[in-house]
Each structure stands twice: as structure tokens, then as C-alpha cells.
Amino acid sequence: MSPKARMLFWVLLLFGGAALGIWLDLRLFPRLFFNPWWHLASLALGLYLLKLVRRAAATAGRTLARYGREGEIPRLETNRLVRRGPYACMRHPMHLALFFFPLAFALILGSPSFILFVWPLEVLLMLLLIKTIEEPEALEKFGDDYRRYMKEVPGFNLRPDCLKRLFTEEASD
């Protein structure tokens, strides 16, 4: 899947999820959806979560940009397997961060249906795409090195020391 196709996928998830969430809210949770206190609380939580998502995605992205590229290759592409920074303790730190981007968006919108129903389905869809597209692409690109990496490093890791790397570590030598 090309980087442009991946970006289109994300746009469809966000805006399709928002439209479906609001449509469901008007039918299932109209009193909550129109409650200003709910919107203030969910907005504050959503903005905080968005800040965390941006920080984690930036850390993972900087690490990939610094260590995953050799020679002249298109932007957002990699040609070296990265096992530094957050990639030392989980294979998909960028995806872990991005799992929470639709939730942050749903909280900012104040959509209970997006939060309760749509976001979990989107996470399942993202997990499916990682297993059916991302991992096979990495296996094709990096071969036995990636197979060893898969055996040594979990796809996702919620240990505090690993999350600290994801949210605070700068890409370094």
C-alpha cells in the first residue's frame, strides 16, 4: 500500500467515523451530544490525548527518518530496519500512537458513538491492516532480519519503560 493510499485510508477513517458517530449520536445519545458540559470535558480530554499522540508519532517518525533511510528514496519510505528508540521495544510504535488519533478526534467532536462504537472498530481494522499489509511488506522488504525482529520484539508493548521511550525519547545515536 502506497503512502498516499495510507493517508487516504486515515482521512476516510477520521471523517467517515465522525459522520457515522454523529449520525448515531443524534439517534442514540441526543441529550448527551447536545450537553455543553460533556463537550467541554471531552474537548479537554481530546486535546490532551491529541498532544500525546502527536508527541509519540513525532518520536517514532523522527527515529524512522533518521535511521530507516539510506540513499535517495521517496519521503515516508524506509529501506533499513530500525531497532532503536521505541522500535527497540515494539515493532509498531507509530501505529500504537495512531490507534488513539481517532479517539482524540472523537473526543474533540464530543461524539459518544464514535468513542464507544466506531473507534474500537477502527482499531480492529487497523490491527487487521497491520497483519495483512504492513507485516507482509516488512517481511518482503527485510526478510530474515524482520523474522528475527518479530520473534524478539512484540508488535505492541505497554510496559512503562517502553511507553516512556515512545513519549519522550529523541532519536539519538
Residue frames as qw, qx, qy, qz and C-alpha x, y, z in Angstrom:
[[0.000, 0.892, 0.452, 0.000, 0.00, 0.00, 0.00],
 [0.428, 0.481, -0.020, 0.765, 1.49, 3.34, -1.01],
 [0.216, -0.217, -0.447, 0.840, 1.96, 6.22, 1.45],
 [0.282, -0.054, -0.178, -0.941, -0.75, 8.18, -0.39],
 [0.595, -0.278, -0.660, -0.364, -3.19, 5.28, -0.08],
 [0.473, -0.288, -0.675, 0.488, -2.39, 5.06, 3.63],
 [0.008, -0.108, -0.204, 0.973, -3.11, 8.77, 4.06],
 [0.463, -0.155, -0.423, -0.763, -6.42, 8.40, 2.21],
 [0.577, -0.288, -0.764, 0.035, -7.28, 5.49, 4.48],
 [0.291, -0.251, -0.533, 0.754, -6.67, 7.71, 7.54],
 [0.211, 0.011, -0.070, -0.975, -8.81, 10.52, 6.15],
 [0.568, -0.218, -0.605, -0.514, -11.64, 8.08, 5.46],
 [0.506, -0.291, -0.743, 0.328, -11.37, 6.63, 8.96],
 [0.140, -0.194, -0.376, 0.895, -11.48, 10.03, 10.60],
 [0.318, 0.084, -0.103, -0.939, -14.20, 11.70, 8.60],
 [0.573, -0.160, -0.698, -0.399, -16.23, 8.55, 7.96],
 [0.428, -0.263, -0.758, 0.417, -16.03, 7.73, 11.66],
 [0.025, 0.164, 0.288, -0.943, -17.05, 11.27, 12.58],
 [0.458, -0.033, -0.362, -0.811, -20.04, 11.22, 10.22],
 [0.604, -0.222, -0.752, -0.143, -21.19, 7.80, 11.43],
 [0.327, -0.200, -0.659, 0.647, -20.61, 8.78, 15.07],
 [0.183, 0.111, 0.150, -0.965, -22.64, 11.97, 14.81],
 [0.548, -0.099, -0.541, -0.630, -25.40, 10.20, 12.89],
 [0.572, -0.251, -0.771, 0.122, -25.60, 7.58, 15.66],
 [0.175, -0.121, -0.498, 0.841, -25.38, 10.25, 18.39],
 [0.346, -0.049, -0.105, -0.931, -28.44, 12.03, 17.07],
 [0.710, -0.171, -0.532, -0.429, -30.35, 8.76, 17.38],
 [0.738, -0.206, -0.606, 0.214, -28.82, 7.15, 20.48],
 [0.507, -0.391, -0.374, 0.671, -27.41, 9.94, 22.66],
 [0.165, 0.731, 0.275, 0.603, -29.09, 13.24, 21.70],
 [0.445, -0.885, -0.112, -0.072, -29.20, 14.58, 25.28],
 [0.720, -0.465, 0.188, 0.480, -25.52, 13.85, 25.87],
 [0.577, 0.315, 0.346, 0.669, -24.46, 15.00, 22.40],
 [0.054, 0.766, 0.226, 0.599, -26.09, 18.41, 22.95],
 [0.608, -0.751, -0.189, 0.179, -24.86, 18.81, 26.54],
 [0.286, 0.876, -0.262, 0.286, -22.28, 21.65, 26.69],
 [0.521, -0.685, 0.493, -0.129, -20.62, 20.23, 29.85],
 [0.913, 0.056, 0.379, 0.140, -20.00, 16.93, 28.07],
 [0.648, 0.697, 0.038, 0.303, -18.44, 18.81, 25.16],
 [0.074, -0.898, 0.362, -0.237, -16.18, 20.88, 27.41],
 [0.701, -0.472, 0.533, -0.038, -14.94, 17.80, 29.26],
 [0.879, 0.233, 0.368, 0.194, -14.48, 15.69, 26.13],
 [0.444, 0.861, -0.092, 0.230, -12.77, 18.60, 24.33],
 [0.272, -0.822, 0.482, -0.136, -10.22, 18.99, 27.13],
 [0.784, -0.233, 0.574, 0.045, -9.52, 15.26, 27.23],
 [0.791, 0.531, 0.263, 0.152, -9.38, 15.07, 23.42],
 [0.273, 0.913, -0.246, 0.179, -6.87, 17.93, 23.15],
 [0.463, -0.661, 0.587, -0.069, -4.66, 16.34, 25.81],
 [0.842, 0.050, 0.531, 0.084, -4.80, 12.95, 24.05],
 [0.640, 0.753, 0.069, 0.138, -4.05, 14.63, 20.71],
 [0.044, -0.888, 0.446, -0.099, -0.94, 16.19, 22.26],
 [0.650, -0.386, 0.654, 0.000, 0.22, 12.75, 23.44],
 [0.827, 0.394, 0.393, 0.080, -0.50, 11.18, 20.04],
 [0.435, 0.882, -0.136, 0.118, 1.45, 13.90, 18.24],
 [0.275, -0.771, 0.570, -0.060, 4.41, 13.52, 20.61],
 [0.748, -0.149, 0.645, 0.038, 4.52, 9.73, 20.18],
 [0.753, 0.586, 0.280, 0.104, 4.08, 9.89, 16.40],
 [0.220, 0.930, -0.285, 0.076, 6.80, 12.53, 16.17],
 [0.466, -0.602, 0.649, 0.006, 9.23, 10.42, 18.22],
 [0.785, 0.122, 0.600, 0.095, 8.56, 7.32, 16.11],
 [0.600, 0.781, 0.158, 0.067, 8.67, 9.34, 12.88],
 [0.017, 0.906, -0.424, 0.001, 11.97, 11.05, 13.73],
 [0.601, -0.394, 0.691, 0.069, 13.51, 7.71, 14.61],
 [0.770, 0.387, 0.495, 0.112, 12.38, 6.20, 11.30],
 [0.418, 0.907, -0.024, 0.045, 13.53, 9.23, 9.31],
 [0.163, -0.841, 0.515, 0.014, 16.94, 9.23, 10.95],
 [0.397, -0.393, 0.828, 0.042, 17.73, 5.50, 10.93],
 [0.694, 0.295, 0.646, -0.122, 15.36, 3.92, 8.39],
 [0.588, 0.800, 0.079, -0.085, 16.56, 5.68, 5.25],
 [0.547, -0.419, 0.469, 0.553, 19.73, 5.13, 3.31],
 [0.300, 0.108, 0.614, 0.722, 20.37, 6.87, -0.01],
 [0.291, 0.111, -0.125, -0.942, 17.83, 8.74, -2.08],
 [0.054, -0.356, -0.927, -0.103, 14.39, 7.25, -1.51],
 [0.216, -0.599, -0.384, -0.669, 10.93, 8.85, -1.52],
 [0.222, -0.336, 0.448, -0.798, 9.77, 10.67, 1.58],
 [0.750, -0.194, 0.282, -0.566, 7.90, 8.47, 4.07],
 [0.923, 0.202, -0.324, -0.048, 9.66, 5.37, 2.71],
 [0.500, -0.679, 0.537, -0.016, 12.27, 3.29, 4.56],
 [0.810, 0.406, -0.420, -0.057, 14.89, 0.88, 3.35],
 [0.308, 0.327, -0.770, 0.454, 16.59, -0.03, 6.64],
 [0.636, -0.506, -0.579, -0.062, 15.14, -1.97, 9.55],
 [0.071, -0.628, 0.332, -0.701, 15.05, 0.25, 12.63],
 [0.727, -0.359, -0.573, 0.123, 15.58, -1.30, 16.07],
 [0.309, 0.080, -0.370, 0.873, 16.38, 1.87, 18.02],
 [0.282, -0.163, 0.137, -0.935, 14.36, 4.15, 20.23],
 [0.689, 0.001, 0.376, -0.620, 10.78, 2.95, 20.63],
 [0.812, 0.335, -0.377, -0.292, 11.38, 0.36, 17.87],
 [0.218, 0.393, -0.849, 0.276, 13.72, -1.46, 20.27],
 [0.223, 0.018, 0.826, -0.518, 10.79, -2.49, 22.46],
 [0.576, 0.476, 0.578, -0.329, 7.85, -2.66, 19.99],
 [0.451, 0.149, 0.639, 0.605, 7.60, -3.14, 16.24],
 [0.078, 0.624, 0.547, 0.552, 4.74, -0.69, 15.67],
 [0.237, -0.420, -0.424, 0.766, 5.13, 2.35, 17.93],
 [0.128, 0.050, -0.258, -0.956, 3.78, 4.70, 15.26],
 [0.428, -0.318, -0.704, -0.470, 0.66, 2.56, 14.90],
 [0.387, -0.447, -0.694, 0.410, 0.17, 2.40, 18.65],
 [0.062, -0.312, -0.160, 0.935, 0.16, 6.18, 18.74],
 [0.260, 0.012, -0.452, -0.853, -2.11, 6.39, 15.72],
 [0.272, -0.393, -0.877, -0.039, -4.65, 4.00, 17.28],
 [0.194, -0.588, -0.544, 0.566, -5.50, 6.86, 19.63],
 [0.055, -0.077, 0.244, 0.965, -5.74, 9.59, 16.98],
 [0.307, -0.403, -0.627, -0.592, -9.36, 8.75, 16.04],
 [0.450, -0.582, -0.627, 0.257, -10.24, 8.61, 19.74],
 [0.255, -0.349, -0.138, 0.891, -8.76, 12.08, 20.27],
 [0.116, -0.116, -0.457, -0.874, -10.72, 13.31, 17.24],
 [0.400, -0.494, -0.730, -0.251, -13.91, 11.69, 18.60],
 [0.402, -0.549, -0.491, 0.545, -13.39, 13.34, 21.99],
 [0.122, -0.187, 0.094, 0.970, -12.78, 16.71, 20.38],
 [0.283, -0.255, -0.576, -0.723, -16.04, 16.27, 18.44],
 [0.391, -0.104, 0.553, -0.728, -17.77, 15.11, 21.62],
 [0.717, 0.090, -0.440, -0.534, -19.26, 12.08, 19.85],
 [0.620, -0.331, 0.632, -0.327, -20.18, 9.33, 22.33],
 [0.927, 0.282, 0.192, -0.158, -21.00, 6.91, 19.50],
 [0.568, 0.692, -0.419, 0.149, -17.64, 7.48, 17.82],
 [0.163, -0.603, 0.688, -0.368, -15.93, 6.85, 21.17],
 [0.672, -0.168, 0.616, -0.375, -17.95, 3.78, 22.15],
 [0.847, 0.310, 0.413, -0.122, -18.64, 2.05, 18.84],
 [0.648, 0.755, -0.091, 0.032, -16.75, 3.45, 15.87],
 [0.007, -0.811, 0.575, -0.102, -13.28, 3.92, 17.39],
 [0.637, -0.310, 0.704, -0.062, -12.98, 0.29, 18.65],
 [0.827, 0.440, 0.349, 0.001, -13.99, -0.95, 15.19],
 [0.411, 0.874, -0.252, 0.061, -11.40, 1.34, 13.60],
 [0.312, -0.663, 0.678, -0.067, -8.69, -0.05, 15.92],
 [0.789, 0.030, 0.613, -0.029, -9.67, -3.59, 14.89],
 [0.699, 0.706, 0.113, 0.030, -9.49, -2.57, 11.23],
 [0.119, 0.876, -0.463, 0.065, -6.04, -1.02, 11.79],
 [0.562, -0.421, 0.710, -0.048, -4.83, -4.22, 13.50],
 [0.826, 0.344, 0.446, -0.006, -6.12, -6.24, 10.56],
 [0.523, 0.843, -0.111, 0.063, -4.28, -3.98, 8.11],
 [0.203, -0.761, 0.615, -0.038, -1.06, -4.28, 10.11],
 [0.678, -0.169, 0.715, -0.020, -1.29, -8.07, 10.00],
 [0.744, 0.459, 0.481, 0.061, -2.35, -8.33, 6.35],
 [0.494, 0.841, 0.023, 0.222, -0.41, -5.47, 4.74],
 [0.111, -0.910, 0.373, -0.144, 2.27, -3.88, 6.96],
 [0.662, -0.464, 0.588, 0.030, 3.88, -7.03, 8.34],
 [0.845, 0.299, 0.396, 0.202, 3.95, -8.89, 4.98],
 [0.411, 0.884, -0.080, 0.209, 5.50, -5.78, 3.35],
 [0.286, -0.816, 0.492, -0.104, 8.17, -5.65, 6.05],
 [0.817, -0.173, 0.544, 0.083, 8.86, -9.38, 5.67],
 [0.750, 0.580, 0.228, 0.224, 9.26, -8.94, 1.93],
 [0.199, 0.933, -0.195, 0.229, 11.49, -5.91, 2.36],
 [0.188, -0.746, 0.585, -0.257, 13.72, -7.10, 5.23],
 [0.746, 0.183, -0.634, -0.089, 13.37, -10.91, 5.08],
 [0.743, -0.201, -0.578, 0.269, 15.07, -12.94, 7.82],
 [0.205, 0.159, -0.380, 0.888, 16.10, -9.80, 9.73],
 [0.475, -0.276, -0.012, -0.836, 12.44, -8.92, 10.17],
 [0.809, -0.216, -0.517, -0.175, 11.55, -12.53, 11.10],
 [0.557, -0.049, -0.571, 0.600, 14.13, -12.38, 13.91],
 [0.082, -0.202, 0.192, -0.957, 12.83, -8.96, 14.93],
 [0.654, -0.303, -0.310, -0.620, 9.29, -10.39, 15.10],
 [0.786, -0.212, -0.565, 0.132, 10.47, -13.17, 17.42],
 [0.484, -0.032, -0.435, 0.758, 12.42, -10.80, 19.68],
 [0.054, 0.085, 0.188, -0.977, 10.18, -7.72, 19.82],
 [0.242, 0.532, 0.786, -0.202, 6.38, -7.67, 20.30],
 [0.203, 0.595, 0.493, 0.601, 4.18, -5.73, 17.91],
 [0.245, -0.769, -0.045, -0.588, 2.95, -3.53, 20.75],
 [0.578, -0.115, -0.606, 0.535, 4.29, -3.05, 24.25],
 [0.301, -0.814, -0.210, -0.450, 2.55, -1.20, 27.06],
 [0.709, -0.340, -0.332, 0.520, 5.32, -1.58, 29.64],
 [0.160, -0.953, -0.119, 0.229, 6.02, 1.79, 31.30],
 [0.445, -0.528, 0.409, 0.596, 9.67, 1.84, 30.21],
 [0.396, 0.254, 0.675, 0.568, 8.67, 1.26, 26.59],
 [0.074, 0.869, 0.472, 0.131, 5.91, 3.87, 26.69],
 [0.322, -0.824, 0.065, 0.462, 8.42, 6.31, 28.18],
 [0.437, -0.172, 0.564, 0.679, 10.63, 5.76, 25.12],
 [0.245, 0.560, 0.675, 0.414, 7.66, 6.38, 22.86],
 [0.079, -0.924, -0.368, -0.072, 6.55, 9.58, 24.55],
 [0.312, -0.914, 0.123, 0.229, 9.90, 11.13, 25.49],
 [0.704, -0.263, 0.423, 0.506, 12.82, 9.65, 23.61],
 [0.317, 0.810, -0.251, -0.425, 14.56, 11.67, 20.96],
 [0.922, 0.359, -0.034, 0.143, 16.10, 9.87, 18.03],
 [0.215, -0.858, 0.465, 0.047, 19.75, 9.53, 19.00],
 [0.553, 0.500, -0.666, -0.031, 22.83, 7.53, 18.08]]
